[in-house]
Amino acid sequence: MESARTARPLNAAPCRVEGLQIYVIFTEYARTGYALEAASLMAEDLGATLTLLAAQVVPYPLPLEDPPVAPEFSERRLAAMAGRQSPAAEVRLLFCRDRGDTIRKALAPRSLVVIGEAGPWRSREERGLARLLRRDGHEVILLRMSRPVAGWTAAAAQGGRR
């Protein structure tokens, strides 16, 4: 019988899941960066594709085609954030009136969703969205940031210094 010291390591080959897609929901730059890093590790191990899904609310006086923040600016910031991951995440930026409804419609059935949250006292919106998505049949992982993540600032998301 082998002792723990001389035991051969188990084959720790990653489990591949054909066609698996992991969605990371954009909430705020630091929380989303934290969630993207974790989801990227999962995607790499599982052979999954990674999608950063951002629903930007456009207030009613404005047409959906004319959001208050230029689409190119938002796309650039999100692409910089997504491009830092391995595998790189696809970015889907959606302009809408109702964020929750738009995210629910954008997800494939029974999706794996990752949402970053700041903590129990500041995460009401993220927890509400997670409840909605679970009710729709999605698997949702809420990742609580226990500490600020160095480098995940708005400047870093723009491609600035970390």
C-alpha positions as protocol buffer text, in pm:
chain_id: "A"
residue {
  index: 1
  type: MET
  ca { x: 0 y: 0 z: 0 }
}
residue {
  index: 2
  type: GLU
  ca { x: 135 y: 340 z: -97 }
}
residue {
  index: 3
  type: SER
  ca { x: 161 y: 616 z: 161 }
}
residue {
  index: 4
  type: ALA
  ca { x: 36 y: 967 z: 95 }
}
residue {
  index: 5
  type: ARG
  ca { x: 393 y: 1078 z: 39 }
}
residue {
  index: 6
  type: THR
  ca { x: 466 y: 826 z: -234 }
}
residue {
  index: 7
  type: ALA
  ca { x: 123 y: 804 z: -394 }
}
residue {
  index: 8
  type: ARG
  ca { x: 113 y: 887 z: -763 }
}
residue {
  index: 9
  type: PRO
  ca { x: -83 y: 1203 z: -849 }
}
residue {
  index: 10
  type: LEU
  ca { x: -428 y: 1151 z: -990 }
}
residue {
  index: 11
  type: ASN
  ca { x: -483 y: 1235 z: -1352 }
}
residue {
  index: 12
  type: ALA
  ca { x: -613 y: 1589 z: -1319 }
}
residue {
  index: 13
  type: ALA
  ca { x: -699 y: 1637 z: -1685 }
}
residue {
  index: 14
  type: PRO
  ca { x: -968 y: 1902 z: -1730 }
}
residue {
  index: 15
  type: CYS
  ca { x: -1319 y: 1789 z: -1811 }
}
residue {
  index: 16
  type: ARG
  ca { x: -1429 y: 1914 z: -2152 }
}
residue {
  index: 17
  type: VAL
  ca { x: -1793 y: 1996 z: -2216 }
}
residue {
  index: 18
  type: GLU
  ca { x: -1884 y: 2020 z: -2583 }
}
residue {
  index: 19
  type: GLY
  ca { x: -2060 y: 2346 z: -2676 }
}
residue {
  index: 20
  type: LEU
  ca { x: -2058 y: 2492 z: -2324 }
}
residue {
  index: 21
  type: GLN
  ca { x: -2082 y: 2870 z: -2312 }
}
residue {
  index: 22
  type: ILE
  ca { x: -2019 y: 3073 z: -1997 }
}
residue {
  index: 23
  type: TYR
  ca { x: -2178 y: 3417 z: -1975 }
}
residue {
  index: 24
  type: VAL
  ca { x: -2036 y: 3690 z: -1751 }
}
residue {
  index: 25
  type: ILE
  ca { x: -2287 y: 3966 z: -1682 }
}
residue {
  index: 26
  type: PHE
  ca { x: -2141 y: 4317 z: -1669 }
}
residue {
  index: 27
  type: THR
  ca { x: -2229 y: 4493 z: -1344 }
}
residue {
  index: 28
  type: GLU
  ca { x: -1941 y: 4730 z: -1266 }
}
residue {
  index: 29
  type: TYR
  ca { x: -1577 y: 4726 z: -1381 }
}
residue {
  index: 30
  type: ALA
  ca { x: -1403 y: 4583 z: -1073 }
}
residue {
  index: 31
  type: ARG
  ca { x: -1672 y: 4321 z: -1003 }
}
residue {
  index: 32
  type: THR
  ca { x: -1697 y: 4222 z: -1367 }
}
residue {
  index: 33
  type: GLY
  ca { x: -1318 y: 4196 z: -1394 }
}
residue {
  index: 34
  type: TYR
  ca { x: -1316 y: 3966 z: -1093 }
}
residue {
  index: 35
  type: ALA
  ca { x: -1595 y: 3754 z: -1241 }
}
residue {
  index: 36
  type: LEU
  ca { x: -1422 y: 3744 z: -1582 }
}
residue {
  index: 37
  type: GLU
  ca { x: -1100 y: 3615 z: -1430 }
}
residue {
  index: 38
  type: ALA
  ca { x: -1282 y: 3332 z: -1251 }
}
residue {
  index: 39
  type: ALA
  ca { x: -1497 y: 3250 z: -1554 }
}
residue {
  index: 40
  type: SER
  ca { x: -1189 y: 3248 z: -1776 }
}
residue {
  index: 41
  type: LEU
  ca { x: -1032 y: 2978 z: -1559 }
}
residue {
  index: 42
  type: MET
  ca { x: -1352 y: 2775 z: -1575 }
}
residue {
  index: 43
  type: ALA
  ca { x: -1378 y: 2820 z: -1952 }
}
residue {
  index: 44
  type: GLU
  ca { x: -1019 y: 2709 z: -2002 }
}
residue {
  index: 45
  type: ASP
  ca { x: -1065 y: 2396 z: -1788 }
}
residue {
  index: 46
  type: LEU
  ca { x: -1400 y: 2305 z: -1943 }
}
residue {
  index: 47
  type: GLY
  ca { x: -1319 y: 2396 z: -2303 }
}
residue {
  index: 48
  type: ALA
  ca { x: -1604 y: 2647 z: -2297 }
}
residue {
  index: 49
  type: THR
  ca { x: -1646 y: 2975 z: -2480 }
}
residue {
  index: 50
  type: LEU
  ca { x: -1675 y: 3294 z: -2279 }
}
residue {
  index: 51
  type: THR
  ca { x: -1916 y: 3581 z: -2344 }
}
residue {
  index: 52
  type: LEU
  ca { x: -1922 y: 3916 z: -2165 }
}
residue {
  index: 53
  type: LEU
  ca { x: -2283 y: 4034 z: -2177 }
}
residue {
  index: 54
  type: ALA
  ca { x: -2347 y: 4402 z: -2107 }
}
residue {
  index: 55
  type: ALA
  ca { x: -2695 y: 4551 z: -2112 }
}
residue {
  index: 56
  type: GLN
  ca { x: -2679 y: 4930 z: -2117 }
}
residue {
  index: 57
  type: VAL
  ca { x: -3003 y: 5105 z: -2023 }
}
residue {
  index: 58
  type: VAL
  ca { x: -3106 y: 5395 z: -2245 }
}
residue {
  index: 59
  type: PRO
  ca { x: -3347 y: 5639 z: -2074 }
}
residue {
  index: 60
  type: TYR
  ca { x: -3688 y: 5682 z: -2235 }
}
residue {
  index: 61
  type: PRO
  ca { x: -3647 y: 6034 z: -2373 }
}
residue {
  index: 62
  type: LEU
  ca { x: -3370 y: 5898 z: -2597 }
}
residue {
  index: 63
  type: PRO
  ca { x: -3415 y: 5652 z: -2883 }
}
residue {
  index: 64
  type: LEU
  ca { x: -3242 y: 5314 z: -2834 }
}
residue {
  index: 65
  type: GLU
  ca { x: -3018 y: 5396 z: -3130 }
}
residue {
  index: 66
  type: ASP
  ca { x: -2887 y: 5708 z: -2949 }
}
residue {
  index: 67
  type: PRO
  ca { x: -2764 y: 5604 z: -2601 }
}
residue {
  index: 68
  type: PRO
  ca { x: -2620 y: 5868 z: -2365 }
}
residue {
  index: 69
  type: VAL
  ca { x: -2274 y: 5704 z: -2386 }
}
residue {
  index: 70
  type: ALA
  ca { x: -2132 y: 5654 z: -2734 }
}
residue {
  index: 71
  type: PRO
  ca { x: -2154 y: 5285 z: -2831 }
}
residue {
  index: 72
  type: GLU
  ca { x: -1795 y: 5292 z: -2964 }
}
residue {
  index: 73
  type: PHE
  ca { x: -1667 y: 5409 z: -2626 }
}
residue {
  index: 74
  type: SER
  ca { x: -1853 y: 5132 z: -2437 }
}
residue {
  index: 75
  type: GLU
  ca { x: -1747 y: 4869 z: -2691 }
}
residue {
  index: 76
  type: ARG
  ca { x: -1381 y: 4974 z: -2665 }
}
residue {
  index: 77
  type: ARG
  ca { x: -1382 y: 4954 z: -2284 }
}
residue {
  index: 78
  type: LEU
  ca { x: -1556 y: 4616 z: -2279 }
}
residue {
  index: 79
  type: ALA
  ca { x: -1331 y: 4475 z: -2553 }
}
residue {
  index: 80
  type: ALA
  ca { x: -1021 y: 4581 z: -2357 }
}
residue {
  index: 81
  type: MET
  ca { x: -1158 y: 4405 z: -2049 }
}
residue {
  index: 82
  type: ALA
  ca { x: -1256 y: 4090 z: -2239 }
}
residue {
  index: 83
  type: GLY
  ca { x: -930 y: 4075 z: -2435 }
}
residue {
  index: 84
  type: ARG
  ca { x: -727 y: 4036 z: -2116 }
}
residue {
  index: 85
  type: GLN
  ca { x: -869 y: 3688 z: -2063 }
}
residue {
  index: 86
  type: SER
  ca { x: -754 y: 3355 z: -2198 }
}
residue {
  index: 87
  type: PRO
  ca { x: -956 y: 3245 z: -2381 }
}
residue {
  index: 88
  type: ALA
  ca { x: -1063 y: 3592 z: -2492 }
}
residue {
  index: 89
  type: ALA
  ca { x: -1427 y: 3666 z: -2423 }
}
residue {
  index: 90
  type: GLU
  ca { x: -1671 y: 3765 z: -2692 }
}
residue {
  index: 91
  type: VAL
  ca { x: -1842 y: 4096 z: -2609 }
}
residue {
  index: 92
  type: ARG
  ca { x: -2216 y: 4149 z: -2656 }
}
residue {
  index: 93
  type: LEU
  ca { x: -2330 y: 4505 z: -2584 }
}
residue {
  index: 94
  type: LEU
  ca { x: -2707 y: 4544 z: -2583 }
}
residue {
  index: 95
  type: PHE
  ca { x: -2896 y: 4873 z: -2557 }
}
residue {
  index: 96
  type: CYS
  ca { x: -3228 y: 4842 z: -2378 }
}
residue {
  index: 97
  type: ARG
  ca { x: -3495 y: 4992 z: -2154 }
}
residue {
  index: 98
  type: ASP
  ca { x: -3509 y: 4703 z: -1904 }
}
residue {
  index: 99
  type: ARG
  ca { x: -3174 y: 4549 z: -1814 }
}
residue {
  index: 100
  type: GLY
  ca { x: -3306 y: 4232 z: -1650 }
}
residue {
  index: 101
  type: ASP
  ca { x: -3549 y: 4152 z: -1928 }
}
residue {
  index: 102
  type: THR
  ca { x: -3284 y: 4210 z: -2195 }
}
residue {
  index: 103
  type: ILE
  ca { x: -3032 y: 3982 z: -2023 }
}
residue {
  index: 104
  type: ARG
  ca { x: -3296 y: 3712 z: -1979 }
}
residue {
  index: 105
  type: LYS
  ca { x: -3381 y: 3723 z: -2351 }
}
residue {
  index: 106
  type: ALA
  ca { x: -3014 y: 3724 z: -2459 }
}
residue {
  index: 107
  type: LEU
  ca { x: -2922 y: 3402 z: -2277 }
}
residue {
  index: 108
  type: ALA
  ca { x: -2956 y: 3059 z: -2432 }
}
residue {
  index: 109
  type: PRO
  ca { x: -3173 y: 2816 z: -2232 }
}
residue {
  index: 110
  type: ARG
  ca { x: -3007 y: 2667 z: -1922 }
}
residue {
  index: 111
  type: SER
  ca { x: -2698 y: 2888 z: -1950 }
}
residue {
  index: 112
  type: LEU
  ca { x: -2409 y: 2901 z: -1707 }
}
residue {
  index: 113
  type: VAL
  ca { x: -2391 y: 3261 z: -1580 }
}
residue {
  index: 114
  type: VAL
  ca { x: -2128 y: 3429 z: -1362 }
}
residue {
  index: 115
  type: ILE
  ca { x: -2203 y: 3757 z: -1182 }
}
residue {
  index: 116
  type: GLY
  ca { x: -1956 y: 3949 z: -965 }
}
residue {
  index: 117
  type: GLU
  ca { x: -2092 y: 4106 z: -648 }
}
residue {
  index: 118
  type: ALA
  ca { x: -1935 y: 4345 z: -398 }
}
residue {
  index: 119
  type: GLY
  ca { x: -2086 y: 4207 z: -79 }
}
residue {
  index: 120
  type: PRO
  ca { x: -2421 y: 4139 z: 84 }
}
residue {
  index: 121
  type: TRP
  ca { x: -2487 y: 4501 z: 176 }
}
residue {
  index: 122
  type: ARG
  ca { x: -2421 y: 4638 z: -175 }
}
residue {
  index: 123
  type: SER
  ca { x: -2543 y: 4364 z: -406 }
}
residue {
  index: 124
  type: ARG
  ca { x: -2921 y: 4392 z: -411 }
}
residue {
  index: 125
  type: GLU
  ca { x: -2935 y: 4436 z: -788 }
}
residue {
  index: 126
  type: GLU
  ca { x: -2699 y: 4144 z: -861 }
}
residue {
  index: 127
  type: ARG
  ca { x: -2883 y: 3912 z: -623 }
}
residue {
  index: 128
  type: GLY
  ca { x: -3219 y: 4007 z: -775 }
}
residue {
  index: 129
  type: LEU
  ca { x: -3088 y: 3936 z: -1124 }
}
residue {
  index: 130
  type: ALA
  ca { x: -2945 y: 3603 z: -1006 }
}
residue {
  index: 131
  type: ARG
  ca { x: -3285 y: 3506 z: -861 }
}
residue {
  index: 132
  type: LEU
  ca { x: -3459 y: 3591 z: -1190 }
}
residue {
  index: 133
  type: LEU
  ca { x: -3210 y: 3392 z: -1394 }
}
residue {
  index: 134
  type: ARG
  ca { x: -3230 y: 3091 z: -1163 }
}
residue {
  index: 135
  type: ARG
  ca { x: -3609 y: 3104 z: -1188 }
}
residue {
  index: 136
  type: ASP
  ca { x: -3566 y: 3092 z: -1568 }
}
residue {
  index: 137
  type: GLY
  ca { x: -3361 y: 2772 z: -1533 }
}
residue {
  index: 138
  type: HIS
  ca { x: -3008 y: 2911 z: -1564 }
}
residue {
  index: 139
  type: GLU
  ca { x: -2717 y: 2806 z: -1344 }
}
residue {
  index: 140
  type: VAL
  ca { x: -2588 y: 3122 z: -1174 }
}
residue {
  index: 141
  type: ILE
  ca { x: -2263 y: 3169 z: -983 }
}
residue {
  index: 142
  type: LEU
  ca { x: -2245 y: 3482 z: -768 }
}
residue {
  index: 143
  type: LEU
  ca { x: -1882 y: 3567 z: -694 }
}
residue {
  index: 144
  type: ARG
  ca { x: -1834 y: 3794 z: -398 }
}
residue {
  index: 145
  type: MET
  ca { x: -1527 y: 4014 z: -407 }
}
residue {
  index: 146
  type: SER
  ca { x: -1362 y: 3978 z: -70 }
}
residue {
  index: 147
  type: ARG
  ca { x: -1113 y: 4249 z: -156 }
}
residue {
  index: 148
  type: PRO
  ca { x: -1065 y: 4505 z: -431 }
}
residue {
  index: 149
  type: VAL
  ca { x: -894 y: 4355 z: -735 }
}
residue {
  index: 150
  type: ALA
  ca { x: -576 y: 4543 z: -825 }
}
residue {
  index: 151
  type: GLY
  ca { x: -589 y: 4685 z: -1173 }
}
residue {
  index: 152
  type: TRP
  ca { x: -962 y: 4650 z: -1234 }
}
residue {
  index: 153
  type: THR
  ca { x: -1050 y: 5014 z: -1257 }
}
residue {
  index: 154
  type: ALA
  ca { x: -1225 y: 5210 z: -1524 }
}
residue {
  index: 155
  type: ALA
  ca { x: -882 y: 5326 z: -1647 }
}
residue {
  index: 156
  type: ALA
  ca { x: -761 y: 4967 z: -1678 }
}
residue {
  index: 157
  type: ALA
  ca { x: -1077 y: 4872 z: -1865 }
}
residue {
  index: 158
  type: GLN
  ca { x: -995 y: 5146 z: -2116 }
}
residue {
  index: 159
  type: GLY
  ca { x: -661 y: 4983 z: -2178 }
}
residue {
  index: 160
  type: GLY
  ca { x: -473 y: 5215 z: -1944 }
}
residue {
  index: 161
  type: ARG
  ca { x: -215 y: 5120 z: -1684 }
}
residue {
  index: 162
  type: ARG
  ca { x: -291 y: 4853 z: -1427 }
}
